[in-house]
Amino acid sequence: MDPDRFQVRSRSWGYTYAKSYPLGTQCNDLGVTEFLLTIRAKPNSSRNRVGGAYGQWLIVAVTEPAVEGKASKAIISLLAEVLQVSKSAIRIKSGERARTKIIAIDVELSRVSEITAQIALLMTHNGAS
C-alpha cells in the first residue's frame, strides 16, 4: 500500500470490504469500524516508543523480548496509550510472530481523522513513549 494512504475496513450487510484513503481524509462512511495499520516491531529495545518509519510502516519499539507473545502484548498496550484508545480496541490481524504486523484498531467514525493525523505525525518523528 502507498505510504501516504491508510486503509479502512467497513462492515455492511454481512460482508467486509476495504477502502484506501489518503492520509488526512475525512471519512464519512457510516459503516467504518476498523482502522488498519501496518507496523514494524522492534522488540528488546532500550525504551518503549512509537515513531519513525521503516519504509511505509510505523515503527513500534518495546522493551519486552519477542518470547511467548510478550512483545505483541507490549505493542498493543503502547499503541493504546499513544493513540488514546482502549487495549480491547486493538488487535493483531496478522503477523503475531513476525516483526511486520497488521494492527486493527476499532474506532468511532469521529476519531478516524484524528488517529490518521496522529499516525502521520508519528511516522515523521523519532518517537513518542
N, C-alpha and C positions, 0 to 999 in steps of 0.2 A: 504494500500500500504506500502511496505517496506520503512523505513525511509531513507535508503541510495539510494533511487531511485526517479526520478521525472517523470512526465507524460507529453507527448507532444501529442497534437491532430493535425492531418493532415487532410486537406480537399482535396479531389481529386475526380473528375468525379461525383460530386453531392452527395457524402456521406462523413461522418466524421468517422474517426477511431482513436483510441488512441494507443500509444505505450509507454512502460515504459522503461526508460534508467537509468543506474547507474549514480549517481551524477558525474559530470566532464566529461561525454561522449561528444565527438564531434558529433554533429548531422548533417548529410549531406543529409537528406531527403528534397528535394526541395519544398515540399508542406507544410512545417511547418509554421503555422501562430499563433498558440495558445499555450501558456505555462500555465499549470495548477499548482496551488499552494494551499495547504490546510493550513489555518492559524487558530490560536486560538486568538480570540479578547478579549481584556481586556479594556472595557470602564471605564470611571471615574477614570483613573489612575492619578497619581500626575504629570506625564510628558509624552509626546509623545515619543515612542521608538519602534524600531523593533529589536528583538533579543532574543535569548534563545529558548529552545524547550519545548513544552508541549507534552510529548510522541513523536510522529512523526511529530508534527505540529510546524510551526514557530509562535512565539508569537508576536502579534502586539498590543501594548498598546497605547491608545489615551485618551486625557483628556475629550473629549466630552462624554455626557451621552448617554445611549442606548435608546434614545427617538426620535421618528419620523425620523429615519434613519440618525441622526446626527453622530453617531459613525461610521456607514458604510461609509459615505462621508469622514470623517476624515481618516479612514483607507486607502481609495483609494488615497487621497492626500499624506499621509505619505509614502505609498509604491511607488507612482510615484516619489517622491523626493529621496527616498533612492535608488531605482533601476534605476533612471535616465531615466524614460520613461514618456510619456505624460499621463495625467489623463484619457484622452479619450481611451488610450490603455488598461486600467484596468477596469474590471467589475466583479461584484459578480455573479457567476454562480449559486450558491446555498448557502443557509444559511443567507439570507438577514437579518432575525430577530433572528438568532442564534449566539452563540459565536464561534462555529466552522463553518468556511466558506470556500468554494472553490472559489478561485480567478482565473480568466482567464486573462492572460496578452498577448496581441498581440505584437509579437516581430519579428524582422527581423532574418533570419536564422543566420546571422553573430554574433548576440548577445546572442543566446541561451546558449552557453558555458559560456559566461561572467556572465550572470544572474544566472545560475546554481551555479557557483563558489561563487558569492555574497551571495546567499541564504544559501549555505553550511556554509560559514563563519559566517553569522548572527546567524545561529542555534547553533553555538558553543560558541558564545559570549553573553554577557548580554545586548547588545543593542546599536543601533545607532539611533540618532534622527535627 
